């Protein structure tokens, strides 16, 4: 399995975790959900860069 595929899957996992955390917090962005979003965004950016490189 390629690194770009693994990173894309991890990005999806982290972004889903962020969405669940946001839903649990009533739609307010708190430090935990901000962290999940940041990590998911980083993984998505790196994965996108690898896919379109």
C-alpha positions as CSV (number, residue, x, y, z in Angstrom):
1,X,0.0,0.0,0.0
2,X,1.4,3.4,-0.9
3,X,2.0,6.2,1.6
4,X,-0.4,8.5,-0.2
5,X,-3.2,6.0,0.3
6,X,-2.4,5.5,4.0
7,X,-2.2,9.2,4.6
8,X,-5.6,9.7,2.8
9,X,-7.2,7.1,5.0
10,X,-5.7,8.6,8.1
11,X,-6.9,12.1,7.0
12,X,-10.4,10.7,6.7
13,X,-10.2,9.1,10.1
14,X,-9.0,12.3,11.8
15,X,-11.6,14.4,10.0
16,X,-14.4,12.0,11.1
17,X,-13.1,12.2,14.6
18,X,-13.2,16.0,14.4
19,X,-16.8,15.9,13.2
20,X,-17.8,13.5,16.0
21,X,-16.1,15.8,18.5
22,X,-17.8,18.9,17.1
23,X,-21.2,17.1,17.3
24,X,-20.5,16.1,20.9
25,X,-19.5,19.7,21.8
26,X,-22.7,21.1,20.2
27,X,-21.0,22.6,17.2
28,X,-18.6,24.7,19.2
29,X,-14.9,24.5,18.2
30,X,-13.0,23.6,21.4
31,X,-9.3,22.7,21.8
32,X,-9.9,19.0,21.2
33,X,-11.9,19.4,18.0
34,X,-9.4,22.1,16.8
35,X,-6.6,19.6,17.3
36,X,-8.4,16.8,15.4
37,X,-9.2,19.3,12.6
38,X,-5.5,20.5,12.4
39,X,-4.1,16.9,12.3
40,X,-6.7,15.9,9.7
41,X,-5.9,18.9,7.6
42,X,-2.2,18.3,7.7
43,X,-2.7,14.6,6.7
44,X,-5.1,15.7,3.9
45,X,-2.6,18.3,2.6
46,X,0.3,16.0,2.6
47,X,-1.8,13.2,1.0
48,X,-3.1,15.7,-1.7
49,X,0.4,16.8,-2.4
50,X,1.6,13.2,-2.9
51,X,-1.4,12.4,-5.2
52,X,-0.9,15.4,-7.4
53,X,2.9,15.5,-7.3
